[in-house]
Amino acid sequence: MADFFFADDYRLDQSPTREFYDTFLKGLVHKHNNLMGVIQGFSSLILYDEGISDEVRDSAQQMQDSSKLASSLNQEVLISAGCSRCDEGNVSIGDLMSFWKGKAEEICQKSGVGLQVTARDDLPTVKGDGGKLSEIFFHLVRNAAEASAEVSGGSVAVDLFPPGEASPGTNIDLFVRNTSVEMSEEAVKKAFEPFHTSKGSEHFGLGLTTASVLGGQMGMRLGLRYAEGTTTAWLAIPQAG
């Protein structure tokens, strides 16, 4: 599978300054959230005033919506910067499948695209953090659903294979495929870059970055490729020992 581009550069090192940047970024986000809280509070007070003009109401509402969006962005930034702890343990993907499938259906329905999920019944347990692994899965499905919505009749397919079936070795392989507009090799590589998005300013452009960093923290490997109208994300998940 040499045609996949892997996000190996997004595996964070454990340098002596790593703790400093964690603390610095968490502090910055905390201060920024305090400011957003003040903006939300004052904009709410303005909106409570029934005597204001429509122009002022629209401006105050936009201010409040933007501050809420900024707070959501702060949370995404912390995770994509590796400031979110991953607790390693044994995770049964089989136990998660019902939850994953339901959420994936919800995501694809929102984007107006079809979904097919295929998972083997005999999948072994894997190493990782179940909550963070779910976050990766949802980011991949959301990215696929939004991309396939740009194509008429777009659809998303999810496949989970036990070790040795889709690739050599002991990893469980997760593939998330979607119909796609044409993507150059450079566009595929840029897809992992933070804040890079082709879907408009309403998107943060952190989905694949977050998935890459979380995967790297848990010893997983994430790859992406485009071929013949289909984009495929491949997550290799280490089997539990």
C-alpha positions, 0 to 999 in steps of 0.5 A, a space after each residue: 500500500 505504498 500509494 498511501 500518504 502517512 501522517 507520521 510527521 504528526 507523531 509528537 516527540 517527548 522532548 524536554 520542552 514538551 511539558 512547557 508547550 503543553 502548559 503554555 498552550 493550556 494557559 493560553 486557551 484558558 485565558 482566551 476562554 475567559 475572554 470569550 465568556 465575557 463576550 458571551 455574557 455581555 452579548 446575552 445582556 444586549 439580546 435580553 433588551 427587547 428595545 434594541 434595533 434589528 441591526 444591533 440584535 443581529 450584531 450581538 447575535 453574531 458576536 455571541 455565536 462567534 464567541 461560542 465557536 471560538 470556545 469550541 475551536 479552543 477545545 479542538 486546538 488542545 486535542 490536536 496539539 497533543 494536550 489531551 491525555 490518552 489512557 492506554 488499555 485493552 479496547 474491544 472494537 466489537 463492543 464499540 461497533 454499535 455506538 460507532 455505527 449509530 454515530 456514523 449514520 447520524 453524521 452521514 445523514 446530516 451530510 445527505 450521503 449513504 453509509 455502509 459499515 462492514 466489520 468482522 465478528 472476530 476482531 481481537 482487542 486492541 491497545 489504546 484509549 477507547 474514548 480517543 479511538 472513538 474520536 478518531 473514528 468520528 473525525 474520519 467519518 465526518 471528513 469522509 461524509 462532508 467530502 462525499 457530499 460534494 459529489 452527486 450520489 456520494 457515499 461513505 463505506 467503513 471496513 474493519 479487518 482482523 490482522 493479516 487480512 488487509 495488510 501483513 502484520 498484527 494490526 487491525 485495519 480500519 478503512 474509511 472510504 468516500 466518493 470524492 472530487 479529484 485530489 492531487 498528491 499535493 492536496 492529499 498531503 495537505 489534508 493533514 495540515 492544521 487549519 487546512 480545509 477546502 470546505 469553507 471558513 465554517 470548518 476548523 480544518 483540524 479533523 485529520 490533524 486531530 486524528 493523526 495526533 491522537 493516533 500517534 499518541 496511541 501508536 497507531 498509523 494513519 494514511 490517506 490516498 486518492 484513487 479513481 474517484 475515491 479517497 481512503 483513510 487507513 488507520 492501522 491499530 495495534 493489537 493488544 498483547 
